[in-house]
């Protein structure tokens, strides 16, 4: 079955898509950038670069990180990060619902071939 993938281009040069949102969701779930990155087979550096990119796009921190130490570090989403995930997923659901009949029709064309 065909599926819809959503990317949102933001001014001036930013882009948010399913990968960045999944990273934020993993950071929220696991409580750390490194664990969130590992869940995606991504390096810590790549994850940190993506987080920094989102911070730049929104002009605010999307995560609050605590440095490691005896008790270890951690990370959690800020209100901006939580809103970003929530809004992206809502837009994704709305787009999927709007496109559903067309996706079914595309699959019917594939099946008829």
C-alpha distances in whole Angstrom, upper triangle without the diagonal:
4,6,10,13,16,20,23,26,29,33,34,32,30,26,24,21,19,21,24,23,22,25,27,25,26,30,30,29,31,34,34,33,34,32,29,29,29,26,24,26,28,31,34,35,31,31,34,34,30,32,35,33,32,35,36,34,35,38,38,37,34,35,39,39,42,44,44,48,49,47,44,42,39,37,35,33,36,35,34,31,30,30,28,25,26,25,23,20,22,21,17,17,18,16,13,15,16,13,11,12,11,8,8,10,8,6,9,11,9,10,13,14
4,7,10,13,17,20,22,26,29,31,29,27,23,21,18,17,19,22,21,21,24,26,24,26,29,29,29,31,33,33,32,33,31,28,28,28,25,23,25,26,30,32,33,29,29,32,31,28,30,33,30,29,33,33,31,32,35,36,35,32,33,37,38,41,43,43,47,48,46,43,41,38,35,34,32,34,34,32,29,29,28,26,24,24,23,20,19,20,18,15,15,17,14,11,14,14,11,10,11,10,6,8,10,7,6,10,11,10,11,14,15
4,7,10,13,17,20,23,26,28,26,24,20,18,15,13,16,19,18,17,21,22,21,22,25,26,25,28,30,30,29,30,28,25,25,26,23,21,23,24,28,29,30,27,26,29,28,25,27,29,27,26,29,30,27,28,32,32,31,28,30,33,34,38,39,40,43,45,43,40,38,34,32,30,28,30,30,28,26,25,25,22,20,20,20,17,15,16,15,11,12,14,11,8,11,12,9,9,12,10,7,10,12,10,10,13,14,13,15,18,19
4,7,10,13,16,19,23,25,23,20,17,15,12,11,14,17,15,16,19,20,19,21,24,25,25,27,29,29,27,29,28,24,24,26,23,20,23,23,27,28,29,25,24,27,26,23,24,27,24,23,26,27,24,25,29,29,29,26,27,31,33,36,38,39,42,44,42,39,36,33,30,29,26,28,27,25,23,23,22,19,17,18,17,14,13,14,12,9,10,11,8,7,10,11,8,9,12,11,8,11,13,12,12,16,16,16,18,21,21
4,7,10,13,16,20,22,20,17,13,12,8,8,11,13,12,13,16,17,17,19,21,22,22,25,26,26,24,26,25,21,21,23,20,18,20,20,23,25,25,22,21,23,22,19,21,23,21,19,23,24,21,22,26,26,26,22,24,28,29,33,34,36,39,41,39,36,33,30,27,26,23,25,25,23,20,20,20,17,15,16,15,12,11,13,11,8,11,12,9,9,13,13,11,13,16,14,12,15,17,15,16,19,20,19,21,24,24
4,7,10,13,17,18,17,14,11,9,6,7,10,12,11,13,15,16,16,19,21,21,22,24,26,26,23,25,25,21,21,23,21,19,21,21,24,25,25,21,20,22,21,17,19,21,18,17,20,21,18,19,22,23,23,20,22,26,28,31,33,35,38,41,38,35,32,29,26,24,22,23,22,20,18,18,17,14,13,14,12,9,10,11,9,6,10,11,8,9,13,13,12,14,17,16,14,18,19,18,19,22,22,22,25,27,27
4,7,10,13,15,13,10,7,6,4,7,9,10,10,13,15,15,16,19,20,21,22,24,25,25,22,24,24,21,20,23,21,18,21,20,22,23,22,19,18,20,18,15,16,18,15,14,17,17,14,16,19,20,21,18,21,24,26,30,31,33,37,40,37,34,31,28,25,23,21,22,21,18,17,18,16,13,13,15,13,9,11,13,10,9,13,13,11,13,16,16,15,17,20,19,18,21,23,21,22,25,25,25,28,30,30
4,6,10,12,11,8,6,5,6,10,12,11,11,14,16,16,17,20,21,21,23,25,26,25,23,25,26,22,22,25,23,21,23,22,24,24,23,20,19,20,19,15,16,17,14,12,16,16,12,13,17,18,19,17,20,24,26,29,31,33,37,40,38,35,31,28,25,23,20,20,20,16,16,17,15,11,12,14,11,9,12,13,10,10,14,14,12,14,17,16,16,19,22,21,20,24,25,23,25,28,28,28,31,33,33
4,7,8,8,6,4,7,9,12,14,13,14,17,18,18,20,22,23,24,26,28,28,27,24,26,27,24,23,26,26,23,25,23,24,25,23,20,20,20,18,15,16,17,13,12,15,14,11,13,16,18,19,17,21,24,26,30,32,34,38,41,39,36,32,30,26,25,22,22,21,18,17,19,17,14,15,17,14,12,15,16,13,14,17,17,15,18,20,19,19,22,25,23,23,26,27,26,28,31,30,30,33,35,35
4,6,6,5,6,8,11,14,16,14,15,18,18,18,20,23,22,23,26,28,27,26,24,26,28,24,24,27,27,24,26,24,25,25,23,21,20,20,18,15,16,15,12,11,13,12,8,9,12,15,17,16,19,23,25,28,30,33,37,40,38,35,31,29,25,24,20,20,19,15,16,18,15,12,15,17,14,12,16,17,14,16,19,19,17,20,23,22,22,25,28,26,26,30,31,29,31,34,34,34,37,38,38
3,5,6,8,11,14,18,19,17,18,21,21,21,23,26,25,26,29,30,30,29,26,29,30,27,26,30,30,27,29,26,27,27,25,22,22,21,19,17,17,16,13,12,14,11,8,10,12,15,17,17,21,24,26,30,31,34,38,41,40,37,33,30,27,26,22,21,21,17,18,20,18,15,18,20,17,16,20,20,18,19,23,22,21,24,26,25,25,28,31,29,29,33,34,32,34,37,37,37,40,41,41
4,6,9,12,16,19,20,18,19,23,22,22,25,27,26,27,30,31,30,29,26,29,31,27,26,30,30,28,29,26,27,26,24,22,22,21,18,16,17,16,12,13,14,11,8,11,12,16,18,18,22,24,26,30,31,34,38,41,40,37,33,31,28,27,24,23,22,19,19,22,20,17,20,22,19,18,22,23,20,22,25,24,23,26,28,27,27,31,33,31,31,35,35,34,36,39,38,38,41,43,42
4,7,10,13,17,17,15,17,20,20,20,23,25,24,26,28,29,29,27,24,26,28,25,24,27,27,25,26,23,23,23,21,18,19,18,15,14,15,14,10,11,13,10,8,11,13,16,18,17,21,24,25,29,30,32,36,39,38,35,31,29,26,25,23,22,23,19,19,22,20,17,19,22,19,18,21,22,20,21,24,24,23,25,28,27,27,30,32,30,30,34,34,32,34,37,36,36,39,41,40
4,7,10,14,14,12,14,17,16,16,19,21,21,22,25,26,25,24,21,23,25,22,21,24,24,21,23,20,21,21,19,16,16,16,13,11,12,12,8,8,10,9,6,9,11,14,15,14,17,21,22,26,27,30,33,37,35,32,28,26,23,22,19,19,19,16,15,18,17,13,15,18,16,14,18,19,17,18,21,22,20,23,25,25,25,28,30,29,28,32,33,31,32,36,35,35,38,40,39
4,7,10,11,9,11,14,14,14,17,19,19,20,23,24,24,23,20,22,23,20,19,22,22,19,21,19,20,20,19,16,15,16,14,11,12,13,9,9,12,11,8,11,14,15,16,14,17,21,23,26,28,30,34,37,35,32,28,26,22,22,19,19,19,16,15,17,16,12,14,16,14,12,15,17,14,15,18,19,17,19,22,22,22,24,27,25,24,28,29,27,29,32,32,31,34,36,36
4,7,8,6,7,11,11,11,13,16,16,17,19,21,21,20,18,20,21,17,17,20,19,17,19,17,19,19,18,15,14,15,14,10,11,13,10,8,12,12,9,11,14,15,15,13,15,19,21,24,26,28,32,35,33,30,26,23,20,19,16,17,17,14,12,14,13,9,10,13,11,8,11,14,12,12,15,16,15,17,20,20,20,22,25,24,23,26,28,26,27,31,31,30,33,35,35
4,6,6,6,9,10,11,12,14,16,17,18,20,21,20,18,20,20,16,16,19,17,15,17,16,18,19,19,15,14,16,15,11,13,15,12,11,15,15,13,14,18,18,18,15,17,21,22,26,27,29,33,35,33,30,27,24,21,20,17,19,19,16,14,15,14,11,10,13,12,8,10,13,11,10,14,15,13,14,18,18,18,20,23,22,20,23,25,23,24,28,28,27,29,32,32
4,6,5,6,8,10,10,12,14,15,16,18,19,19,17,18,18,14,14,16,15,12,15,14,17,18,19,15,14,16,16,12,14,17,15,13,17,18,16,17,20,20,19,16,17,21,22,25,27,28,32,34,32,29,26,23,20,19,16,19,19,17,14,15,15,11,10,12,12,9,9,12,12,9,12,15,13,14,17,18,17,19,22,21,19,22,24,22,23,26,27,26,28,31,31
4,5,5,6,9,10,10,12,14,15,16,18,17,14,15,15,12,11,13,12,9,12,11,14,14,15,12,10,13,13,9,11,14,13,12,15,17,16,17,20,19,18,15,16,19,20,23,24,25,29,31,29,26,23,21,18,17,16,18,19,17,14,15,16,13,11,14,15,11,12,16,15,13,16,19,17,17,21,22,21,22,26,25,22,25,27,25,25,29,29,28,30,33,33
4,5,5,6,9,10,11,12,14,15,16,15,12,14,15,11,11,14,13,11,13,12,14,14,14,11,9,11,11,7,8,11,10,8,12,14,12,13,16,16,14,11,12,16,17,20,22,23,27,30,28,24,21,18,15,15,13,15,16,14,11,13,13,10,9,13,13,10,12,15,15,14,17,19,18,19,22,23,23,24,28,27,25,28,30,28,28,32,32,31,33,36,36
4,5,5,6,9,10,11,12,14,15,15,13,15,15,11,12,15,13,12,15,14,16,16,17,14,11,14,14,10,10,13,12,10,13,15,14,14,17,16,14,11,12,16,17,21,23,24,28,30,28,25,22,18,15,14,11,14,14,12,9,10,11,8,6,9,10,8,8,12,12,11,14,16,16,17,19,21,21,22,26,25,23,26,29,27,27,31,32,31,33,36,36
4,5,5,6,9,10,10,12,14,13,12,14,12,9,10,12,10,8,12,12,14,15,16,14,11,14,15,11,12,15,15,13,16,18,17,17,20,19,17,13,14,17,17,21,22,23,27,29,26,23,21,17,15,14,12,15,17,15,12,12,14,11,9,12,13,11,10,14,15,13,15,18,18,17,20,22,22,23,26,26,23,26,29,27,27,30,31,30,32,35,35
4,5,5,6,9,10,10,11,10,8,10,10,6,7,10,9,8,11,9,12,11,13,11,7,10,11,9,9,12,13,11,14,16,16,16,19,17,15,11,11,14,14,17,19,20,23,26,23,20,17,15,12,12,11,14,16,15,11,12,14,12,10,13,15,13,13,17,18,16,18,21,21,21,24,26,25,26,30,29,27,30,32,30,30,34,35,33,35,38,38
4,5,5,6,9,10,10,10,9,12,11,8,9,13,11,11,14,13,14,13,15,13,9,11,13,10,8,12,12,10,12,15,15,14,16,14,12,8,8,11,12,16,18,19,23,25,23,20,16,13,10,9,7,10,12,11,7,8,11,9,7,11,13,11,12,15,16,16,18,20,21,21,24,26,26,27,30,30,28,31,33,32,32,35,36,35,37,40,40
4,5,5,6,9,10,11,10,13,11,8,11,13,11,11,15,14,16,15,17,16,12,14,16,13,12,16,16,14,16,19,18,17,20,18,15,11,11,14,15,17,20,21,24,26,23,20,18,14,11,10,9,12,13,13,9,9,12,10,7,10,13,11,11,14,16,15,16,19,20,20,22,24,25,25,29,29,27,29,32,31,30,34,35,34,35,39,39
4,5,5,6,8,8,8,10,8,4,8,9,7,8,12,12,14,13,15,14,11,13,15,13,12,16,17,15,17,20,20,20,22,19,16,13,12,14,14,16,18,18,22,23,21,18,16,12,10,10,10,14,16,16,12,12,15,14,11,14,17,15,14,18,19,18,19,23,23,22,25,27,27,27,31,31,29,31,34,32,32,35,37,35,36,40,40
4,5,5,5,5,5,8,7,5,8,10,9,11,13,12,13,11,14,13,10,11,14,12,10,14,15,14,15,18,19,18,20,17,14,11,8,10,10,13,14,15,19,20,18,15,12,9,7,7,8,11,14,14,10,11,14,13,12,14,17,16,16,19,21,20,22,25,25,25,28,30,30,30,34,34,32,34,37,35,35,39,40,38,40,43,43
4,6,5,7,9,11,10,8,11,13,12,14,17,16,17,15,18,17,13,14,17,15,13,16,18,15,16,20,20,18,20,17,14,11,9,10,11,13,16,17,20,21,18,16,14,10,7,5,6,10,12,13,9,9,13,12,10,12,16,15,15,18,20,19,20,23,24,24,26,29,29,30,33,34,32,34,37,36,35,39,40,39,40,43,44
4,6,8,10,12,9,8,11,12,10,13,16,16,17,16,19,18,15,16,19,17,16,19,20,18,19,23,23,22,24,21,18,15,13,14,14,16,18,18,21,22,19,16,15,11,10,9,10,13,15,16,13,12,15,15,13,14,18,17,16,19,21,20,21,24,25,25,27,29,30,29,33,34,31,33,36,35,34,38,39,38,39,42,43
4,6,8,9,6,6,10,10,9,12,14,14,15,14,17,17,14,15,18,17,15,19,21,19,20,23,24,23,25,22,18,16,13,14,13,14,15,15,18,19,16,13,12,9,9,9,11,15,17,18,15,15,18,18,15,18,21,20,19,22,24,23,24,28,28,28,30,33,33,32,36,37,34,36,39,38,37,40,42,40,41,44,45
4,7,9,7,8,11,12,12,14,16,16,16,14,17,17,14,14,18,17,14,17,20,18,18,22,23,21,22,19,16,13,10,10,9,10,12,12,15,16,13,11,9,5,5,6,9,12,15,16,13,14,17,17,15,18,21,20,20,23,25,24,26,29,30,29,32,34,34,35,38,39,36,38,41,40,39,43,44,43,44,47,48
4,6,5,6,9,10,11,13,14,13,13,10,13,14,11,11,15,14,12,15,17,16,17,20,21,21,21,19,15,13,10,10,8,9,10,10,13,15,13,10,7,5,5,7,10,13,16,17,14,15,19,18,16,19,22,21,21,24,26,25,27,30,30,30,33,35,35,35,39,39,37,39,42,40,40,43,44,43,44,48,47
4,6,5,6,9,10,11,12,10,10,7,10,10,7,7,11,11,9,12,14,14,14,17,19,19,20,17,14,12,9,10,8,10,11,11,15,17,16,12,9,7,6,9,10,13,17,16,13,15,18,17,16,19,21,20,21,24,25,24,26,29,29,29,32,34,34,34,38,38,35,38,40,39,38,42,43,41,43,46,46
4,5,5,6,9,10,10,9,8,5,9,10,8,9,12,13,12,14,17,17,17,20,22,22,23,21,17,16,13,14,11,12,12,11,15,17,15,12,10,9,9,12,14,17,21,20,17,19,22,20,19,22,24,23,23,27,28,26,28,31,31,31,34,36,35,36,40,39,36,39,42,39,39,43,43,41,43,46,46
4,5,5,6,9,10,10,10,9,12,13,10,12,15,15,14,17,19,18,19,22,23,24,25,22,19,17,14,15,13,14,14,13,16,18,16,12,11,10,10,12,14,18,21,21,17,18,21,20,18,21,24,22,22,25,27,25,27,30,30,30,32,35,34,34,38,38,35,37,40,38,37,41,42,40,41,45,44
4,6,5,7,9,8,10,9,12,11,8,10,13,12,11,15,16,16,17,20,21,21,22,20,17,14,12,14,13,15,15,15,19,21,19,15,13,11,10,11,12,16,18,18,14,15,18,17,15,18,20,18,18,22,23,21,23,26,26,26,29,31,31,31,35,34,32,34,37,35,34,38,39,37,38,42,42
4,5,5,6,5,6,6,9,8,6,9,11,10,11,14,15,15,17,19,20,21,22,21,18,15,14,16,14,16,16,16,20,22,20,17,15,13,12,14,14,18,21,20,16,18,20,18,16,20,22,20,20,24,24,22,25,28,27,27,30,32,31,32,35,34,32,34,37,35,34,38,38,36,38,41,41
4,5,5,6,7,8,11,11,9,12,15,14,15,18,19,19,21,23,24,25,26,25,21,19,17,19,17,18,18,17,20,22,20,17,16,14,14,16,17,21,24,23,19,21,23,21,19,23,25,22,22,26,27,25,27,30,29,29,32,34,33,33,36,36,33,35,38,35,34,38,39,36,38,41,41
4,6,8,10,11,14,13,11,14,16,15,16,19,20,19,21,24,24,25,27,25,22,19,17,19,18,20,20,19,22,24,22,19,17,15,15,16,17,20,23,22,19,19,22,20,17,20,23,20,19,23,24,22,24,27,27,26,28,31,30,30,33,33,30,32,35,33,32,35,36,34,35,39,38
4,5,9,10,13,11,9,13,15,13,14,18,18,18,20,22,22,23,25,24,21,19,18,20,19,21,21,21,24,26,25,21,20,17,16,17,17,21,23,22,18,19,22,19,17,20,22,19,18,22,23,20,22,26,25,24,27,29,28,28,31,31,28,30,32,30,29,33,34,31,33,36,36
4,7,10,12,10,10,14,15,14,16,19,19,20,22,24,24,26,27,26,24,21,20,22,20,22,22,21,24,26,25,21,20,19,18,20,20,24,26,25,21,23,25,22,20,24,25,22,22,26,26,24,26,29,28,27,30,32,31,31,34,33,30,32,35,32,31,35,36,33,34,38,37
4,7,8,7,7,10,11,11,13,15,16,17,19,21,21,23,24,23,21,19,17,20,18,20,20,20,23,25,24,20,19,17,17,18,19,22,24,23,19,21,24,21,19,23,24,21,22,26,26,23,26,29,28,27,31,32,31,32,35,34,31,33,36,33,33,36,37,34,36,40,39
4,5,5,6,9,10,11,12,14,15,17,18,20,21,23,24,23,20,19,17,19,17,19,17,17,21,23,22,19,17,16,16,18,19,22,25,24,20,23,25,22,21,25,26,24,24,28,28,26,29,32,31,31,34,36,34,35,39,37,34,37,39,37,36,40,40,38,40,43,42
4,5,5,6,9,10,10,12,14,15,16,18,20,21,22,21,17,16,14,16,13,15,14,14,17,20,19,16,14,13,13,16,17,19,23,21,18,21,23,21,20,24,25,23,24,28,28,27,29,32,31,31,35,36,35,36,40,39,36,39,41,39,39,42,43,40,42,46,45
4,5,5,6,9,10,10,12,14,15,16,18,20,20,20,17,16,15,17,14,16,15,16,19,22,22,18,16,16,15,17,18,20,23,22,19,22,24,21,21,25,26,24,25,29,29,27,30,33,32,32,36,37,36,37,41,39,37,40,42,39,39,43,43,41,43,46,45
4,5,5,6,9,10,10,12,14,15,16,19,20,19,17,16,15,17,16,18,18,19,22,25,24,21,18,17,16,18,18,20,23,21,18,21,22,19,19,23,24,21,23,26,26,24,27,30,29,29,32,33,32,34,37,36,33,36,38,36,36,40,39,37,40,43,42
4,5,5,6,9,10,11,12,14,15,17,18,17,14,13,12,14,13,16,16,17,20,23,22,18,16,14,12,14,14,16,19,17,14,17,19,16,16,20,21,19,20,23,23,22,25,28,27,27,30,32,31,32,36,35,32,35,37,35,35,39,39,37,39,43,42
4,5,5,6,9,10,10,12,14,15,16,15,12,11,10,12,11,13,13,15,19,22,21,17,14,13,11,13,14,15,18,17,14,17,19,17,17,21,22,20,22,25,25,24,27,30,29,30,33,34,34,35,39,37,35,38,40,38,38,42,42,41,43,46,45
4,5,5,6,9,10,10,12,14,15,15,13,12,13,15,14,17,16,18,22,25,25,21,18,17,15,16,16,17,20,17,15,19,20,17,18,21,22,20,22,25,25,24,27,29,28,29,32,33,33,34,38,36,34,38,39,37,38,41,41,39,42,45,44
4,5,5,6,9,10,10,12,14,14,12,11,11,14,14,17,18,20,24,27,26,22,19,17,14,15,14,15,18,15,13,16,17,14,14,18,18,16,18,21,21,20,23,25,24,25,29,29,29,31,34,33,31,34,36,34,34,38,38,36,39,42,41
4,5,5,6,9,10,11,12,11,8,7,8,11,11,14,15,18,21,25,23,20,16,14,11,12,11,12,14,12,10,13,15,12,13,17,17,16,18,21,21,21,24,25,25,26,29,30,30,32,35,34,32,36,38,36,36,40,40,39,41,44,44
4,5,5,6,9,10,10,10,8,9,9,12,12,15,16,19,22,26,25,21,18,16,14,14,13,13,16,13,12,16,17,14,16,19,19,18,21,23,23,23,26,28,27,29,32,32,32,34,38,37,35,38,40,38,39,43,43,41,44,47,46
4,5,5,6,9,10,11,10,10,12,15,15,19,20,22,26,29,28,25,21,19,16,17,15,15,17,14,13,16,16,13,15,18,18,16,19,22,21,21,24,26,25,26,30,30,30,32,35,34,32,36,37,35,36,40,40,39,41,44,43
4,5,5,6,8,8,8,7,10,13,14,18,20,22,26,29,27,24,21,18,15,15,12,12,13,10,9,13,13,10,12,15,14,13,16,18,18,18,22,23,22,24,27,27,28,30,33,32,31,34,36,34,35,39,39,38,40,43,43
4,6,5,6,5,5,6,8,11,13,16,18,21,24,28,26,23,20,17,14,14,12,11,12,9,9,13,13,11,14,17,16,16,19,21,20,21,24,25,25,27,30,30,31,33,36,35,34,38,39,38,39,42,42,42,44,47,46
4,6,5,7,8,10,12,14,16,19,21,24,27,31,29,26,23,21,18,18,15,14,16,12,13,16,16,14,16,19,18,17,21,23,22,23,26,27,26,28,31,31,31,34,37,36,35,38,40,38,39,43,43,42,45,47,47
4,6,8,10,10,13,16,18,22,23,26,30,33,32,29,25,23,19,19,16,15,15,11,12,15,14,11,14,17,15,15,18,20,18,20,23,23,23,25,28,28,28,31,34,33,32,35,37,35,36,40,40,39,42,44,44
4,5,8,8,12,14,17,20,23,26,29,32,31,28,24,22,18,17,14,12,12,8,10,13,11,9,13,15,14,14,17,18,18,19,22,23,23,25,27,27,28,31,34,33,32,36,37,36,38,41,41,41,43,46,45
4,7,9,12,14,16,20,22,25,28,31,30,27,24,22,18,17,15,13,13,10,12,15,14,13,16,18,17,17,21,22,21,23,26,26,26,29,31,31,32,35,38,37,36,40,41,40,41,45,45,44,47,49,49
4,6,9,11,13,17,19,22,25,28,27,24,21,19,15,14,12,9,10,7,9,12,12,11,15,16,16,17,20,21,21,23,25,26,27,29,31,31,33,35,38,38,37,40,42,40,42,45,45,45,47,50,50
4,6,7,10,13,15,19,22,25,23,21,17,15,12,11,9,7,9,7,8,11,12,11,13,16,16,17,19,21,22,23,25,27,27,29,31,32,33,35,38,38,36,40,42,40,41,45,45,44,47,49,49
4,7,10,13,16,19,22,25,23,20,17,14,10,9,6,5,7,5,4,8,9,8,10,13,13,14,16,18,19,20,22,23,24,26,28,29,30,31,35,35,33,36,39,37,38,41,42,41,43,46,46
4,6,10,13,15,19,21,19,17,13,10,6,5,4,5,9,8,6,9,11,11,12,14,16,16,18,20,21,22,24,26,27,28,30,31,32,33,37,37,35,38,41,39,39,43,44,43,45,48,48
4,7,10,13,16,19,17,14,11,8,5,5,6,6,10,10,9,11,14,14,15,17,19,20,21,23,25,25,27,29,30,31,33,35,36,37,41,41,39,41,44,43,43,47,48,46,48,51,51
4,6,9,13,15,14,11,7,6,4,7,9,10,13,14,12,14,17,17,17,20,22,22,23,26,27,27,29,32,32,33,35,37,38,39,43,42,40,43,46,44,44,48,49,47,49,52,52
4,7,9,12,10,8,5,5,6,9,12,13,16,17,16,18,21,21,21,23,26,26,27,29,31,31,33,35,36,37,39,41,41,42,46,46,44,46,49,47,47,51,52,50,52,55,55
4,7,10,10,7,5,7,9,12,15,16,20,20,19,21,24,23,24,26,28,28,29,32,33,33,35,38,38,39,41,43,43,44,48,48,46,48,51,49,49,53,53,52,53,57,56
4,7,7,4,4,7,10,14,17,19,22,23,21,23,26,26,25,28,31,30,31,34,35,35,37,39,40,40,43,45,45,45,49,49,47,49,52,50,49,53,54,52,54,57,57
4,5,5,6,10,13,17,20,22,25,26,24,26,29,29,29,31,34,34,34,37,39,38,40,43,43,44,46,48,48,49,53,53,50,52,55,53,53,57,58,55,57,60,60
4,6,9,12,16,19,22,24,27,29,27,28,32,32,31,33,36,36,36,39,41,40,42,45,46,46,48,50,50,51,54,54,52,54,57,55,55,58,59,57,59,62,62
4,7,10,13,16,20,21,25,26,24,25,29,29,28,30,33,33,33,36,38,38,39,42,43,43,45,47,48,48,52,52,49,51,54,53,52,56,57,55,56,60,60
4,7,11,14,17,19,23,24,22,23,27,27,26,28,31,31,31,34,35,35,36,39,40,40,42,45,45,45,49,49,46,48,52,50,49,53,54,52,53,57,57
4,7,11,14,16,19,21,18,20,23,23,22,25,28,27,28,31,32,32,34,36,37,37,40,42,42,43,46,46,44,46,49,48,47,51,52,50,51,55,55
4,7,11,13,16,18,15,16,20,20,19,21,24,24,24,27,29,28,30,33,34,34,36,38,39,39,43,43,41,43,46,44,44,48,49,47,48,52,52
4,7,9,13,14,11,13,16,16,15,18,21,20,21,24,25,25,27,30,30,31,33,35,36,36,40,40,38,40,43,42,42,45,46,45,46,50,50
4,6,10,11,9,9,13,13,13,15,18,18,18,21,23,23,24,27,28,28,30,32,33,34,38,38,36,38,41,40,40,43,45,43,45,48,49
4,7,8,5,6,9,10,10,12,14,15,15,18,19,20,21,24,25,26,28,29,30,31,35,35,34,36,39,38,38,41,43,41,43,46,47
4,5,5,6,9,10,11,12,14,15,17,18,20,21,23,24,26,27,29,30,32,33,36,37,35,38,40,40,40,43,44,44,45,48,49
4,5,5,6,8,10,10,12,14,15,16,18,20,21,22,24,26,27,28,30,31,35,35,34,37,39,39,39,42,44,43,45,48,48
4,5,5,6,9,10,10,12,14,15,16,18,20,21,22,24,26,27,28,30,33,33,32,35,37,37,37,41,42,41,43,46,46
4,5,5,6,9,10,11,12,14,15,16,18,20,21,22,24,26,27,28,32,32,31,33,36,35,35,39,40,39,41,44,44
4,5,5,6,9,10,11,12,14,15,17,18,20,21,23,24,26,27,30,31,30,32,35,34,34,38,39,38,40,43,44
4,5,5,6,8,10,10,12,14,15,16,18,20,21,22,24,25,29,29,28,31,33,33,34,37,38,38,39,42,43
4,6,5,6,9,10,11,12,14,15,16,18,20,21,22,24,27,27,26,29,31,31,31,35,36,35,37,40,40
4,6,5,6,9,10,10,12,14,15,16,18,20,21,22,26,26,24,27,30,29,29,33,34,33,35,38,38
4,6,5,6,9,10,11,12,14,15,17,18,20,21,25,25,24,26,29,29,29,32,34,33,35,38,39
4,5,5,6,8,10,11,12,14,15,16,18,20,23,23,23,25,28,27,28,31,32,32,34,37,38
4,5,5,6,9,10,10,12,14,15,16,18,21,21,20,23,26,25,26,29,30,29,31,34,35
4,5,5,6,9,10,10,12,14,15,16,20,20,19,21,24,23,24,27,28,28,30,32,33
4,5,5,6,9,10,11,12,14,15,19,20,19,21,24,24,24,27,29,29,30,33,34
4,5,5,6,9,10,11,12,14,17,17,17,20,22,22,23,26,27,27,29,31,32
4,5,5,6,9,10,11,12,16,16,14,17,20,19,20,23,24,24,26,28,29
4,6,5,6,9,10,10,14,15,14,16,19,19,19,22,24,24,25,28,29
4,5,5,6,9,10,13,14,14,16,18,19,20,22,24,24,26,28,30
4,5,5,6,8,11,11,11,14,16,16,18,20,21,22,24,26,27
4,5,5,6,9,10,9,11,14,14,15,17,19,19,21,23,24
4,5,5,8,10,10,11,14,15,16,18,20,20,22,24,25
4,6,8,8,10,12,13,14,16,17,19,20,22,23,25
4,6,5,6,9,10,11,12,14,15,17,18,20,21
4,5,5,6,9,10,11,12,14,15,17,18,20
4,5,5,6,9,10,11,13,14,15,16,19
4,5,5,6,9,10,11,12,14,15,17
4,5,5,6,9,10,11,12,14,16
4,5,5,6,9,10,10,12,14
4,5,5,6,9,10,10,13
4,5,5,6,9,10,11
4,5,5,6,9,10
4,5,5,6,9
4,5,5,6
4,5,5
4,6
4
